[in-house]
Amino acid sequence: MTGSRFLLMDSEGEILFESAPDVKTQPLPEWDGQSEWMMEKGSYYFFEKGTRSGLTYVSIIPHNELNQSISRMNWIAVLLFAATLLIGILASWVFSRKINRPLKRMVTGLGQAEMELYQGSIAEFSAISNHLKGLQHERKSIKEWMDHTKPLLTSYHYLAQFKNFALDTAAAKELWVGEGAFMVIVYQLRYRHVPSRQLDALMTRTTGKIKDMITLQIQETFPLSHTLQMEGKQILSIVYTQEKSDMLQQCLSQLKQIFDQDQSTYLVNIAVSSVFQQTSDFDRAYAEAMSLLQQAMPIEETQIIWEKERREDVTGFTAEQEHEFYVNLQAGNESSCQSLIERALDRLQRQEATADQLSHFAKSVSVRMRRTVELLKINIDALPDYAEKLAYSVTPEQYRDILLDELAHAAHAIRLKREEHYDIIQYVFHYLESHYAEEISLEQLASKLNMSPTYLSGYIKEKTGSNFSDQLNAIRITKAKELLQTTNMPIQEVGNRIGYRNVTSFIRMFKKVTGQTPGDYRKTNWIR
């Protein structure tokens, strides 16, 4: 440093070396041997004593020179700091742009339908981009699944409302069910064929297509509506509206035009409930629509039923006519049975019987004819199957033609069977059919025929293949089946009506013949 000097002194204070011997100097200040430096007369004195040599090293620096040096160093430090700060800012700006751009693209891509993958040299960003791409694809898959599943869940929620199922309250809140005034529209399908495994599968697919068609037609006019399939042959729409408007009538009329084009395959009856205000009335609205469906008439076209009409009860056969029909059928008297059927159908037509009432009558007559044929031990496989023809029938004329055709075949088969037996067997059958509810014994019947019980028992066994008791029990159980199917009569009363005075004996015999108890048989064969 300019103006500085260096001195080397021994332990006695004698100067051994001086860096500027020609410069006039002032005497050294007295050093206490401890201080590292001291200032005197405008100069700084720095002392240091060698531990091994014992020599003293003295640096003398003018005050103004040291201050200037320190000042220069401070400025240099400031400049270095400023340069460092500027370089840091520039480096941060460069690196932030390099990092921010891909991050911004990735964040922006999260809200887009398709995210752009990161293409760059930063491996971590590539890994993050690939992971976000996978998450986006997974989210898209979940959304598609939810979009597909939510209508099904909503349909189930509606179904639970109609059927009064208990649902988890918290979970049900996530499913949308509309609020406000609504009405229920029920579409009852009738496929005109006999059920079979192959046709049932086709029918299920067809019902689904019909439901989709109804959904498109209804939602086009009423966007908040919801359509679901209640049963295999029943579809239901919930329409949120304040009234049975002209738009609704026009919408259903368009559906009718579509359905009527396929009337040879299926028929649709449409029932429209009243307007209800609360969603808690779903079950009431559904019950009202179902009751309206019972008013459908036997015509070959789609019917739309808007209001409840009062209808009187109708009858096909009276009790006397039913007995007369049964007796004449057993005798193979076709003309008398035909007259009874025609009179019954004419009466139903005059009484304006509904489609359900007419179908019920026709099926009950058909069942009675087949059971009579079975009772007489006639092979029913040799007779045509009229179930399919009845399934296609709608009008009274169609039912009349089919029932009379079935009657002709049944009566002919019965007459042929009768010709194979003697008058004794005919008398036995007629007597059992007429007196099955009484206390009948083999001895009593043998007495009327002037025969011994043993001979009569062997004769019946030889001609019919069954003994006297089996014949009597078969007739009684057949009568019991009819009562169980068509009445609410208590089990004990049914047993009394057919000749069993002990209900336990009746139940045991019924189960032996049919494989079911009377109660179970009624549950599975009840004719409404």
C-alpha positions as CSV (number, residue, x, y, z in Angstrom):
1,M,0.0,0.0,0.0
2,T,1.3,3.4,-0.9
3,G,3.0,5.2,2.1
4,S,3.2,2.1,4.3
5,R,6.4,0.8,6.0
6,F,7.5,-2.5,7.6
7,L,9.9,-2.8,10.6
8,L,11.6,-5.8,12.2
9,M,12.8,-5.4,15.7
10,D,14.6,-7.7,18.2
11,S,13.6,-8.3,21.8
12,E,15.5,-5.2,22.9
13,G,13.6,-2.9,20.5
14,E,16.5,-2.4,18.1
15,I,15.5,-2.2,14.5
16,L,16.9,-5.0,12.5
17,F,15.2,-4.3,9.2
18,E,13.3,-1.3,7.7
19,S,11.5,-1.3,4.4
20,A,12.1,2.4,3.8
21,P,15.2,3.5,5.7
22,D,15.4,6.8,3.8
23,V,12.1,8.0,4.9
24,K,12.1,10.2,8.0
25,T,10.0,8.6,10.6
26,Q,8.7,9.5,14.0
27,P,9.5,7.4,17.0
28,L,7.4,4.3,17.5
29,P,4.7,4.6,20.1
30,E,5.3,2.5,23.2
31,W,3.7,-0.9,22.8
32,D,2.3,-2.8,25.7
33,G,3.0,-6.2,24.1
34,Q,-0.7,-7.1,24.1
35,S,-2.6,-4.8,21.6
36,E,-2.7,-5.9,18.0
37,W,-2.9,-2.4,16.7
38,M,-2.9,1.2,17.8
39,M,-3.3,4.6,16.1
40,E,-1.1,7.6,16.8
41,K,-0.4,10.8,14.9
42,G,-2.4,9.9,11.8
43,S,-0.9,6.4,11.3
44,Y,-2.0,2.9,12.2
45,Y,0.6,0.7,13.9
46,F,0.1,-3.1,13.7
47,F,2.2,-5.2,16.0
48,E,2.8,-8.9,16.1
49,K,5.5,-10.8,18.0
50,G,6.9,-14.1,16.8
51,T,6.5,-16.9,19.4
52,R,9.6,-18.8,18.4
53,S,12.0,-16.1,17.2
54,G,11.0,-13.4,19.7
55,L,11.2,-10.8,17.0
56,T,8.5,-8.0,16.7
57,Y,6.9,-7.3,13.3
58,V,5.5,-3.8,12.9
59,S,3.4,-2.5,9.9
60,I,2.9,1.3,9.7
61,I,0.0,2.5,7.4
62,P,-1.0,6.1,7.0
63,H,-4.6,6.7,8.1
64,N,-5.7,8.3,4.9
65,E,-4.3,5.5,2.8
66,L,-6.2,2.8,4.8
67,N,-9.4,4.7,4.6
68,Q,-9.1,5.1,0.8
69,S,-8.4,1.4,0.5
70,I,-11.4,0.4,2.6
71,S,-13.6,2.8,0.6
72,R,-12.4,1.2,-2.7
73,M,-13.1,-2.2,-1.3
74,N,-16.6,-1.2,-0.2
75,W,-17.4,0.1,-3.7
76,I,-16.0,-3.1,-5.2
77,A,-18.2,-5.1,-2.9
78,V,-21.2,-3.0,-3.8
79,L,-20.5,-3.5,-7.5
80,L,-20.0,-7.2,-7.1
81,F,-23.3,-7.5,-5.2
82,A,-25.1,-5.5,-7.8
83,A,-23.6,-7.7,-10.6
84,T,-24.4,-10.8,-8.7
85,L,-28.0,-9.6,-8.1
86,L,-28.5,-8.7,-11.7
87,I,-27.1,-12.1,-12.9
88,G,-29.4,-13.9,-10.4
89,I,-32.4,-12.0,-11.7
90,L,-31.5,-12.8,-15.3
91,A,-30.9,-16.4,-14.4
92,S,-34.2,-16.6,-12.5
93,W,-36.1,-15.1,-15.4
94,V,-34.5,-17.5,-17.9
95,F,-35.1,-20.6,-15.7
96,S,-38.6,-19.5,-14.7
97,R,-39.7,-19.2,-18.3
98,K,-38.2,-22.6,-19.1
99,I,-40.2,-24.1,-16.1
100,N,-43.3,-21.9,-16.3
101,R,-44.2,-22.6,-19.9
102,P,-44.6,-26.4,-19.6
103,L,-46.2,-26.0,-16.2
104,K,-48.7,-23.6,-17.6
105,R,-49.5,-25.9,-20.5
106,M,-50.0,-28.8,-18.1
107,V,-52.3,-26.8,-15.8
108,T,-54.2,-25.4,-18.8
109,G,-54.5,-28.9,-20.2
110,L,-56.3,-30.1,-17.1
111,G,-59.4,-28.2,-18.0
112,Q,-59.3,-29.3,-21.7
113,A,-60.9,-32.4,-23.2
114,E,-57.5,-33.7,-24.4
115,M,-54.2,-32.7,-22.6
116,E,-51.0,-32.1,-24.6
117,L,-48.0,-34.2,-23.4
118,Y,-44.8,-32.3,-22.4
119,Q,-42.0,-32.6,-24.9
120,G,-38.7,-31.4,-23.3
121,S,-35.5,-32.4,-21.6
122,I,-36.8,-32.2,-18.0
123,A,-37.4,-35.8,-17.0
124,E,-39.5,-34.8,-13.9
125,F,-41.8,-32.8,-16.1
126,S,-42.2,-35.6,-18.5
127,A,-43.1,-38.0,-15.6
128,I,-45.6,-35.4,-14.2
129,S,-47.2,-34.8,-17.6
130,N,-47.6,-38.6,-18.3
131,H,-49.2,-39.0,-14.8
132,L,-51.6,-36.1,-15.4
133,K,-52.5,-37.5,-18.8
134,G,-53.3,-40.8,-17.1
135,L,-55.4,-39.1,-14.5
136,Q,-57.2,-37.1,-17.2
137,H,-58.0,-40.3,-19.1
138,E,-59.2,-42.0,-15.9
139,R,-61.4,-39.0,-15.1
140,K,-62.8,-39.1,-18.6
141,S,-63.6,-42.9,-18.2
142,I,-65.2,-42.3,-14.8
143,K,-67.3,-39.4,-16.2
144,E,-68.5,-41.6,-19.1
145,W,-69.4,-44.4,-16.7
146,M,-71.3,-42.0,-14.4
147,D,-73.1,-40.5,-17.4
148,H,-74.1,-44.0,-18.4
149,T,-75.0,-45.1,-14.9
150,K,-76.7,-42.1,-13.5
151,P,-79.9,-42.6,-15.5
152,L,-80.0,-46.2,-14.3
153,L,-79.6,-45.0,-10.7
154,T,-82.2,-42.4,-11.2
155,S,-84.6,-45.0,-12.7
156,Y,-84.0,-47.2,-9.6
157,H,-84.7,-44.2,-7.3
158,Y,-88.0,-43.6,-9.1
159,L,-88.8,-47.3,-9.0
160,A,-88.1,-47.4,-5.3
161,Q,-90.5,-44.4,-4.9
162,F,-93.3,-46.2,-6.8
163,K,-92.7,-49.5,-5.0
164,N,-92.1,-48.0,-1.6
165,F,-88.6,-49.5,-1.2
166,A,-86.5,-48.2,1.7
167,L,-83.4,-46.3,0.4
168,D,-80.3,-44.9,2.2
169,T,-81.3,-41.3,2.7
170,A,-77.8,-39.9,2.3
171,A,-77.2,-41.8,-0.9
172,A,-80.6,-41.0,-2.3
173,K,-79.9,-37.2,-2.0
174,E,-77.2,-37.6,-4.7
175,L,-79.8,-38.9,-7.2
176,W,-81.9,-36.4,-9.1
177,V,-85.7,-36.6,-8.6
178,G,-87.7,-33.7,-9.9
179,E,-89.9,-31.6,-7.7
180,G,-93.2,-30.0,-8.4
181,A,-96.5,-31.0,-10.1
182,F,-96.3,-34.2,-12.1
183,M,-98.3,-36.9,-13.7
184,V,-97.6,-40.6,-14.3
185,I,-98.1,-42.3,-17.7
186,V,-98.1,-46.1,-17.8
187,Y,-97.6,-48.0,-21.1
188,Q,-98.9,-51.6,-20.8
189,L,-97.6,-53.8,-23.6
190,R,-99.3,-57.0,-24.7
191,Y,-97.2,-59.2,-27.0
192,R,-99.3,-61.4,-29.2
193,H,-97.5,-64.6,-28.9
194,V,-97.0,-67.5,-26.5
195,P,-94.1,-66.9,-24.1
196,S,-91.0,-69.0,-24.8
197,R,-87.3,-68.7,-23.9
198,Q,-86.3,-67.4,-27.4
199,L,-89.3,-65.1,-27.7
200,D,-88.9,-63.8,-24.2
201,A,-85.4,-62.7,-25.0
202,L,-86.6,-61.0,-28.2
203,M,-89.5,-59.4,-26.2
204,T,-87.1,-58.0,-23.6
205,R,-85.0,-56.3,-26.3
206,T,-88.1,-55.0,-28.1
207,T,-89.4,-53.5,-24.8
208,G,-86.1,-51.7,-24.4
209,K,-86.3,-50.3,-27.9
210,I,-89.9,-49.2,-27.2
211,K,-88.7,-47.5,-24.0
212,D,-86.0,-45.6,-25.9
213,M,-88.5,-44.4,-28.4
214,I,-90.9,-43.2,-25.7
215,T,-88.0,-41.4,-23.9
216,L,-87.1,-39.5,-27.1
217,Q,-90.7,-38.6,-27.9
218,I,-91.6,-37.4,-24.3
219,Q,-88.3,-35.6,-23.5
220,E,-88.5,-33.6,-26.7
221,T,-91.7,-32.0,-25.4
222,F,-91.0,-32.3,-21.6
223,P,-87.2,-32.1,-21.0
224,L,-87.5,-32.8,-17.3
225,S,-89.5,-36.1,-17.8
226,H,-88.0,-39.5,-17.0
227,T,-89.0,-42.8,-18.5
228,L,-88.2,-46.2,-17.0
229,Q,-89.2,-49.8,-17.4
230,M,-91.2,-51.0,-14.4
231,E,-91.8,-54.7,-15.4
232,G,-91.2,-56.9,-18.4
233,K,-94.2,-55.5,-20.3
234,Q,-94.7,-52.2,-18.6
235,I,-93.0,-48.8,-19.2
236,L,-93.6,-45.7,-17.1
237,S,-93.0,-41.9,-17.7
238,I,-93.0,-39.2,-15.0
239,V,-93.9,-35.9,-16.7
240,Y,-93.5,-32.7,-14.7
241,T,-96.3,-30.4,-15.8
242,Q,-99.2,-28.5,-14.3
243,E,-102.0,-29.9,-16.5
244,K,-103.0,-32.4,-19.1
245,S,-102.0,-30.0,-21.9
246,D,-102.6,-30.1,-25.6
247,M,-98.8,-30.7,-26.0
248,L,-99.1,-33.9,-24.0
249,Q,-102.1,-35.1,-26.0
250,Q,-100.3,-34.4,-29.3
251,C,-97.2,-36.2,-28.0
252,L,-99.2,-39.3,-27.0
253,S,-101.1,-39.2,-30.3
254,Q,-97.8,-39.4,-32.2
255,L,-96.8,-42.4,-30.1
256,K,-100.1,-44.0,-30.8
257,Q,-99.5,-43.7,-34.6
258,I,-96.1,-45.4,-34.2
259,F,-97.5,-48.2,-32.0
260,D,-100.5,-48.9,-34.3
261,Q,-98.1,-49.8,-37.1
262,D,-96.9,-52.8,-35.1
263,Q,-100.4,-53.9,-33.8
264,S,-99.9,-57.4,-35.3
265,T,-96.9,-57.9,-33.0
266,Y,-98.0,-56.0,-29.8
267,L,-100.6,-53.7,-28.5
268,V,-100.1,-50.8,-26.1
269,N,-102.6,-49.4,-23.7
270,I,-101.6,-46.0,-22.3
271,A,-103.0,-44.6,-19.0
272,V,-102.5,-41.0,-17.8
273,S,-102.9,-40.2,-14.1
274,S,-104.2,-37.0,-12.6
275,V,-101.8,-34.2,-11.7
276,F,-100.1,-34.7,-8.3
277,Q,-98.2,-32.0,-6.4
278,Q,-95.8,-33.9,-4.1
279,T,-93.2,-36.5,-5.0
280,S,-94.4,-38.5,-2.0
281,D,-97.6,-39.2,-4.1
282,F,-95.7,-41.3,-6.7
283,D,-97.3,-44.5,-5.4
284,R,-100.8,-43.0,-5.5
285,A,-100.2,-41.7,-9.1
286,Y,-99.0,-45.1,-10.2
287,A,-101.9,-46.9,-8.6
288,E,-104.4,-44.5,-10.3
289,A,-102.8,-45.1,-13.7
290,M,-102.9,-48.9,-13.2
291,S,-106.6,-48.7,-12.3
292,L,-107.2,-46.8,-15.5
293,L,-105.6,-49.6,-17.6
294,Q,-108.4,-51.9,-16.5
295,Q,-110.8,-49.9,-18.7
296,A,-109.0,-50.8,-21.9
297,M,-111.5,-52.2,-24.4
298,P,-111.1,-55.3,-26.7
299,I,-110.0,-53.4,-29.9
300,E,-107.0,-53.9,-32.0
301,E,-105.4,-50.4,-31.6
302,T,-103.5,-48.4,-29.1
303,Q,-105.8,-46.9,-26.5
304,I,-105.1,-43.7,-24.4
305,I,-107.1,-43.6,-21.2
306,W,-107.3,-40.2,-19.6
307,E,-110.2,-40.4,-17.1
308,K,-111.8,-42.9,-14.7
309,E,-115.1,-44.2,-15.9
310,R,-117.7,-46.0,-13.8
311,R,-118.3,-49.6,-15.0
312,E,-120.6,-52.3,-13.8
313,D,-119.5,-55.8,-13.0
314,V,-119.9,-58.2,-15.9
315,T,-120.5,-62.0,-15.9
316,G,-119.8,-64.6,-18.5
317,F,-121.3,-67.8,-17.2
318,T,-123.7,-67.7,-14.3
319,A,-123.2,-70.5,-11.7
320,E,-126.1,-72.5,-13.3
321,Q,-124.7,-72.0,-16.8
322,E,-121.2,-73.1,-15.7
323,H,-122.6,-76.3,-14.3
324,E,-124.7,-76.9,-17.4
325,F,-121.6,-76.3,-19.6
326,Y,-119.6,-78.8,-17.5
327,V,-122.2,-81.5,-17.6
328,N,-122.8,-81.1,-21.4
329,L,-119.0,-81.1,-22.0
330,Q,-118.5,-84.3,-20.2
331,A,-121.3,-85.8,-22.3
332,G,-119.6,-84.5,-25.5
333,N,-122.7,-82.4,-26.3
334,E,-121.1,-79.9,-28.6
335,S,-124.2,-78.0,-29.7
336,S,-125.3,-77.2,-26.1
337,C,-121.8,-76.0,-25.1
338,Q,-121.6,-73.9,-28.2
339,S,-124.9,-72.2,-27.4
340,L,-123.7,-71.4,-23.9
341,I,-120.4,-69.9,-25.1
342,E,-122.1,-67.8,-27.7
343,R,-124.7,-66.5,-25.3
344,A,-122.0,-65.7,-22.7
345,L,-119.9,-63.7,-25.3
346,D,-123.0,-61.8,-26.5
347,R,-123.8,-60.9,-22.9
348,L,-120.2,-59.7,-22.3
349,Q,-120.3,-57.6,-25.5
350,R,-123.7,-56.0,-24.5
351,Q,-122.2,-55.2,-21.0
352,E,-119.2,-53.6,-22.7
353,A,-116.8,-55.9,-21.1
354,T,-113.2,-54.7,-21.0
355,A,-110.3,-56.5,-22.7
356,D,-109.2,-58.0,-19.3
357,Q,-112.7,-59.3,-18.6
358,L,-113.1,-60.8,-22.0
359,S,-109.6,-62.4,-21.9
360,H,-110.3,-63.8,-18.4
361,F,-113.5,-65.4,-19.5
362,A,-112.0,-67.0,-22.6
363,K,-109.0,-68.4,-20.7
364,S,-111.2,-69.8,-18.0
365,V,-113.4,-71.6,-20.5
366,S,-110.4,-73.0,-22.4
367,V,-108.9,-74.2,-19.1
368,R,-112.2,-75.9,-18.1
369,M,-112.3,-77.8,-21.5
370,R,-108.7,-79.0,-21.1
371,R,-109.2,-80.1,-17.5
372,T,-112.3,-82.0,-18.5
373,V,-110.4,-83.8,-21.2
374,E,-107.6,-84.6,-18.7
375,L,-110.2,-85.9,-16.1
376,L,-111.6,-88.3,-18.7
377,K,-108.0,-89.7,-19.3
378,I,-107.9,-88.4,-22.8
379,N,-104.4,-87.6,-24.2
380,I,-104.4,-83.8,-24.5
381,D,-101.2,-84.0,-26.6
382,A,-103.4,-85.1,-29.5
383,L,-105.4,-81.9,-29.2
384,P,-104.3,-78.6,-30.8
385,D,-102.7,-76.0,-28.4
386,Y,-105.0,-73.0,-28.3
387,A,-102.9,-70.9,-25.9
388,E,-101.1,-69.2,-28.8
389,K,-104.3,-68.4,-30.6
390,L,-105.8,-66.9,-27.4
391,A,-102.7,-64.8,-27.0
392,Y,-103.3,-63.2,-30.4
393,S,-107.0,-62.7,-29.8
394,V,-108.4,-59.3,-28.9
395,T,-111.9,-58.9,-30.2
396,P,-115.0,-60.9,-29.1
397,E,-115.3,-62.4,-32.6
398,Q,-111.7,-63.7,-32.4
399,Y,-112.3,-65.3,-29.0
400,R,-115.6,-66.8,-30.2
401,D,-113.9,-68.5,-33.2
402,I,-111.1,-69.9,-31.2
403,L,-113.3,-71.2,-28.3
404,L,-115.7,-72.9,-30.6
405,D,-112.9,-74.5,-32.6
406,E,-111.4,-75.8,-29.3
407,L,-114.8,-77.0,-28.2
408,A,-115.3,-78.9,-31.4
409,H,-112.0,-80.8,-30.9
410,A,-112.6,-81.4,-27.2
411,A,-116.2,-82.6,-27.7
412,H,-115.1,-84.9,-30.5
413,A,-112.3,-86.4,-28.3
414,I,-114.8,-86.9,-25.4
415,R,-117.3,-88.6,-27.6
416,L,-114.7,-91.0,-28.9
417,K,-113.6,-91.8,-25.4
418,R,-117.2,-92.3,-24.2
419,E,-117.8,-94.8,-27.0
420,E,-115.0,-97.0,-25.6
421,H,-116.8,-97.5,-22.3
422,Y,-120.0,-99.2,-21.3
423,D,-123.0,-97.5,-19.8
424,I,-121.8,-98.7,-16.3
425,I,-118.7,-96.5,-16.5
426,Q,-120.7,-93.6,-17.8
427,Y,-123.1,-93.9,-14.9
428,V,-120.2,-94.1,-12.4
429,F,-118.6,-90.9,-13.8
430,H,-121.8,-89.1,-14.0
431,Y,-122.8,-90.1,-10.4
432,L,-119.4,-89.1,-9.0
433,E,-119.5,-85.7,-10.9
434,S,-123.0,-85.1,-9.5
435,H,-122.5,-86.3,-5.9
436,Y,-118.8,-85.7,-5.1
437,A,-119.6,-83.3,-2.2
438,E,-121.6,-86.0,-0.4
439,E,-120.6,-89.0,1.6
440,I,-120.1,-91.5,-1.2
441,S,-118.9,-95.1,-0.7
442,L,-118.2,-98.0,-3.1
443,E,-120.9,-100.0,-1.3
444,Q,-123.5,-97.3,-1.9
445,L,-122.8,-97.1,-5.6
446,A,-122.7,-100.9,-6.0
447,S,-126.1,-101.1,-4.4
448,K,-127.6,-98.7,-6.9
449,L,-126.1,-100.8,-9.7
450,N,-127.2,-104.1,-8.1
451,M,-123.5,-105.3,-8.0
452,S,-121.2,-106.5,-5.4
453,P,-118.6,-103.9,-4.2
454,T,-115.8,-106.3,-5.1
455,Y,-117.0,-106.8,-8.7
456,L,-117.7,-103.1,-9.2
457,S,-114.2,-102.2,-7.9
458,G,-112.5,-104.6,-10.3
459,Y,-114.7,-103.5,-13.2
460,I,-113.8,-99.8,-12.6
461,K,-110.1,-100.6,-12.3
462,E,-110.2,-102.7,-15.5
463,K,-112.0,-100.1,-17.6
464,T,-110.3,-96.9,-16.3
465,G,-107.0,-97.9,-14.9
466,S,-107.8,-96.4,-11.5
467,N,-109.9,-97.7,-8.6
468,F,-113.0,-96.1,-7.2
469,S,-111.2,-94.0,-4.5
470,D,-108.7,-92.6,-7.0
471,Q,-111.6,-91.5,-9.3
472,L,-113.5,-89.9,-6.5
473,N,-110.4,-88.1,-5.1
474,A,-109.4,-86.9,-8.6
475,I,-112.8,-85.3,-9.1
476,R,-112.8,-83.7,-5.7
477,I,-109.2,-82.3,-6.1
478,T,-110.1,-80.9,-9.5
479,K,-113.1,-79.1,-7.9
480,A,-110.8,-77.9,-5.1
481,K,-108.4,-76.5,-7.6
482,E,-111.1,-74.5,-9.2
483,L,-112.3,-73.1,-5.9
484,L,-108.8,-72.2,-4.8
485,Q,-108.1,-70.5,-8.1
486,T,-111.3,-68.4,-8.4
487,T,-112.5,-67.7,-4.8
488,N,-111.2,-66.5,-1.5
489,M,-113.0,-69.3,0.3
490,P,-111.1,-70.6,3.5
491,I,-109.3,-73.9,3.1
492,Q,-111.6,-75.7,5.5
493,E,-114.7,-74.5,3.6
494,V,-113.1,-75.6,0.3
495,G,-112.7,-79.1,1.8
496,N,-116.3,-79.2,3.1
497,R,-117.6,-78.1,-0.4
498,I,-116.0,-81.1,-2.1
499,G,-116.8,-83.7,0.5
500,Y,-113.9,-83.7,3.0
501,R,-115.3,-83.2,6.5
502,N,-111.8,-83.3,8.0
503,V,-109.5,-80.5,6.9
504,T,-106.4,-82.5,7.7
505,S,-107.5,-85.3,5.4
506,F,-108.3,-82.8,2.7
507,I,-104.8,-81.1,2.9
508,R,-103.0,-84.5,3.0
509,M,-104.9,-85.8,-0.1
510,F,-104.5,-82.5,-2.0
511,K,-100.7,-82.6,-1.4
512,K,-100.6,-86.2,-2.4
513,V,-102.2,-85.5,-5.7
514,T,-100.7,-82.1,-6.6
515,G,-97.5,-82.1,-4.6
516,Q,-98.5,-78.8,-3.0
517,T,-100.7,-77.8,0.0
518,P,-103.9,-76.0,-0.9
519,G,-102.5,-72.7,0.4
520,D,-99.4,-72.9,-1.8
521,Y,-101.4,-73.9,-4.8
522,R,-103.7,-70.9,-4.4
523,K,-100.6,-68.6,-4.2
524,T,-99.1,-69.9,-7.4
525,N,-102.4,-70.4,-9.5
526,W,-104.7,-67.6,-8.3
527,I,-106.7,-66.3,-11.3
528,R,-107.5,-62.6,-10.8
